[in-house]
Every structure is written in C-alpha cells, then in structure tokens.
Amino acid sequence: MRKCEVKKLDNNTFNTGAEGKEYLRPVRAKLESVLAIIKRLDKEETIKLSVEQKNLIKSFQAIKPDELSVGTLRRLNDVCKVLNSLYEALKIAIPTVSPFVEEGTHTPITMSSDIYISICELLDRPYPASLETYKDQITQLRYIQHPYVINPISLREDLHSLLKLFEGLTLIIVDERKGYMVLDSVNRISFERITRGNPRFRVDMPK
C-alpha cells in the first residue's frame, strides 16, 4: 500500500515540513560551506577578480543557506562557474609530479603538485624545494576548493536529488482554482527554492 500526502499549492509551489528539512541537511551543509568561501573572497586580495565578479560576490554577503530564492540560486551557480574557471586555470599552472611508483609494476603514479604537497604535509615529510614556487597558487587553489566549484553542475544535481523525498508516495496536489491532481511519480515536480530551511517544489499543473 502506497502512502499518500496532500500538498496545497501556493502559486504552483508547495513547501515541505520536518522530513524535507532532514533530506536537505547534507545539501545545506555544502551550501553553507560554499557561501562561506564566497563571502571570504570579498576580502581576499590574492585572488584576482574583475569588478563585475567582485560585485557578484558582494551580493552574497547577507545571504543565508536557509533562504535561497530562484534568483539567488541562479547567481550562486554563476559564481561557482566563475570560481571553476579560476580553479581550472590554477590547476593548469601547477605542474604534475610522479613521486611514487605503483607497487609490483613500477609504473609512475602521476599527480598534481597540490595533492603531493598535501600528502607530504599529512605524513610530515619534506617536499622538493622546487615546488615552493607554486605555493601561492596552491594556497589559492585550496582556498576555493569545493565540490560546487570543482563541478558547478553538481549544485543543480544535488538540489534535483531532493525529489527522492517523494519516492514511494502518492501525492494529492490541491489548487484552489484548478482543483486537485493525483501524482504517482515526480515527473511533474521540480525543485524551486529553499524557504525557512525547507526545500520548496514547483508542480507543473495542467492548463
């Protein structure tokens, strides 16, 4: 027997309760951390940005992960794309190294210098002095490193994944003007925004 839930629409959207907030929790943690990076960039002078990019970043100073409108999410995606371009440029500027060989085959293991330096720091071992030249780029790379920066598409993918909240549910969608509609799948539902810490979804209602 499938569980049923009734959702009342407001301008073709509906909010979710405690369960929705719980599903949002891991995505919210990522949103909070990427917003923290963006806000710090406003005062970070080592990372060069255009005036337009700086203004875009300044617009996030008062933004909180519990209130993200459609427009704010669009701008957040734009910022992640800007930082991805910077990330990729820094990544290209840093040389690759082959400090290890694969056990049994003696095949060199190639990796980016920032990864190798991280391993050396973790093991408390020295790394080649020649890599000191790239320390500033590596610091900047670490500064902006985030899943949504490395792969901006994953932001939308994570938000879309919140539709799993409705798996196994039959939704009865109620609209004061258009009546009701029974949904056995999520093919008419899409993520809309975050309101008061809850994901809000849009329903494609028949005309």
C-alpha positions in Angstrom: 0.0 0.0 0.0 1.4 3.4 -1.0 1.5 6.3 1.4 -0.5 9.4 0.4 0.2 13.0 1.2 -1.8 16.1 0.4 0.1 19.2 -0.7 -1.7 22.6 -1.1 -0.3 24.8 -3.8 0.7 28.5 -3.5 1.4 29.9 -6.9 2.0 26.3 -8.2 4.6 25.6 -5.4 4.5 23.8 -2.1 6.7 23.6 1.0 7.8 20.6 3.0 8.0 20.0 6.7 10.5 18.4 9.0 11.1 15.5 6.7 12.1 17.8 3.9 14.4 19.7 6.2 16.1 16.4 7.1 16.6 15.5 3.4 18.0 18.9 2.8 20.6 18.7 5.6 23.6 17.3 3.7 23.0 19.7 0.7 22.5 22.6 3.2 26.0 21.8 4.7 27.5 22.1 1.2 25.6 25.3 0.5 26.7 26.8 3.8 30.4 26.0 3.1 30.4 27.3 -0.4 28.6 30.5 0.7 31.4 30.9 3.4 34.0 30.7 0.7 32.3 33.3 -1.5 31.8 35.7 1.5 35.5 35.4 2.4 36.5 36.2 -1.2 35.2 39.7 -0.8 38.2 40.4 1.5 40.7 38.1 -0.2 43.2 40.2 -2.2 45.4 37.4 -3.5 42.6 36.1 -5.8 42.2 38.5 -8.7 38.6 39.1 -9.9 37.0 41.5 -12.3 34.9 44.4 -11.0 31.8 42.6 -12.2 32.8 39.4 -10.5 33.5 41.2 -7.2 30.1 42.9 -7.3 28.5 39.5 -7.9 30.4 38.1 -4.8 29.5 41.2 -2.7 25.8 40.5 -3.3 26.1 37.3 -1.2 27.3 39.0 2.0 23.9 38.8 3.6 22.7 35.5 2.0 22.0 32.6 4.3 21.5 28.9 3.2 18.0 28.8 4.8 16.7 31.4 2.4 17.7 30.9 -1.2 15.4 32.2 -3.9 15.3 31.1 -7.5 17.3 34.2 -8.5 19.9 33.7 -5.7 20.4 30.1 -6.7 21.0 31.2 -10.3 23.6 33.7 -9.2 25.2 31.2 -6.9 25.6 28.9 -9.9 27.1 31.8 -11.8 29.7 32.4 -9.0 30.5 28.7 -8.9 31.2 28.8 -12.7 33.5 31.9 -12.2 35.4 30.1 -9.4 35.6 26.9 -11.5 37.3 28.9 -14.3 39.8 30.2 -11.7 40.2 26.8 -10.2 41.0 25.2 -13.6 43.4 28.0 -14.5 45.3 27.5 -11.2 45.2 23.7 -11.7 46.8 24.0 -15.2 49.5 26.4 -13.8 50.6 23.9 -11.2 52.9 21.1 -12.5 52.3 17.4 -12.1 54.8 15.2 -10.4 55.4 11.4 -10.3 56.9 10.9 -6.8 55.7 7.3 -6.4 55.6 4.1 -8.4 52.8 1.5 -8.4 53.8 -1.5 -6.3 54.6 -4.5 -8.3 54.6 -2.8 -11.7 57.0 0.1 -11.0 54.6 2.3 -13.1 54.9 6.0 -12.1 51.9 7.5 -10.3 51.3 11.0 -11.6 49.5 13.6 -9.5 49.1 17.3 -9.2 51.7 19.1 -7.1 49.0 20.3 -4.6 47.9 16.7 -3.9 51.6 15.7 -3.4 52.3 18.6 -1.0 49.1 17.7 0.9 50.4 14.1 1.2 53.8 15.3 2.4 52.2 17.6 5.0 49.9 14.8 6.2 52.9 12.5 6.6 55.1 15.3 8.0 57.7 14.8 5.2 59.6 17.4 3.2 58.7 18.0 -0.5 61.1 19.3 -3.2 62.1 22.9 -2.8 61.3 23.5 -6.5 57.6 23.2 -5.6 57.8 26.3 -3.3 57.5 28.4 -6.4 53.9 27.3 -6.7 52.9 27.7 -3.0 50.8 30.8 -3.7 48.8 29.1 -6.5 48.3 26.1 -4.3 47.1 28.2 -1.4 44.6 29.9 -3.7 43.5 26.5 -5.1 42.9 25.2 -1.6 41.0 28.4 -0.7 38.3 27.9 -3.3 38.3 24.1 -3.4 34.7 22.9 -3.0 32.5 20.3 -4.8 30.3 23.0 -6.3 33.4 24.9 -7.6 35.1 21.8 -9.0 31.9 20.7 -10.7 29.3 23.5 -10.8 26.7 21.2 -12.3 26.7 19.2 -9.1 24.8 22.1 -7.4 21.8 21.6 -9.5 22.1 17.8 -9.3 22.1 17.9 -5.5 19.0 20.1 -5.4 17.3 17.9 -8.0 18.1 14.8 -5.9 15.8 16.2 -3.2 12.9 14.7 -5.2 13.8 11.4 -3.6 11.8 12.8 -0.7 8.7 11.7 -2.7 9.8 8.2 -3.6 7.0 5.6 -2.8 4.5 8.4 -2.2 1.2 9.2 -4.0 0.8 13.0 -3.8 -2.5 14.7 -4.0 -1.9 18.2 -5.2 -4.6 20.7 -4.3 -5.1 24.1 -6.0 -7.9 26.4 -5.0 -8.6 27.4 -8.6 -7.7 24.3 -10.6 -8.9 21.6 -8.3 -6.7 18.6 -7.5 -4.3 16.2 -9.2 -3.0 12.8 -8.1 0.6 12.1 -8.8 2.2 8.7 -8.6 5.6 9.9 -9.9 7.7 13.0 -9.7 7.7 13.8 -13.4 5.6 16.9 -12.8 7.6 18.1 -9.8 10.8 20.1 -9.8 12.9 21.8 -7.1 12.2 25.5 -6.8 14.0 27.2 -3.9 14.8 27.0 -0.1 12.4 28.8 2.2 12.8 28.9 6.0 15.2 26.0 5.8 12.8 23.8 3.8 13.0 22.8 0.2 10.2 24.1 -1.9 9.0 22.4 -5.1 7.1 23.5 -8.2 4.3 21.5 -9.7 3.6 21.6 -13.5 -0.2 21.9 -13.3 -2.3 21.3 -16.4 -3.5 24.5 -18.1 
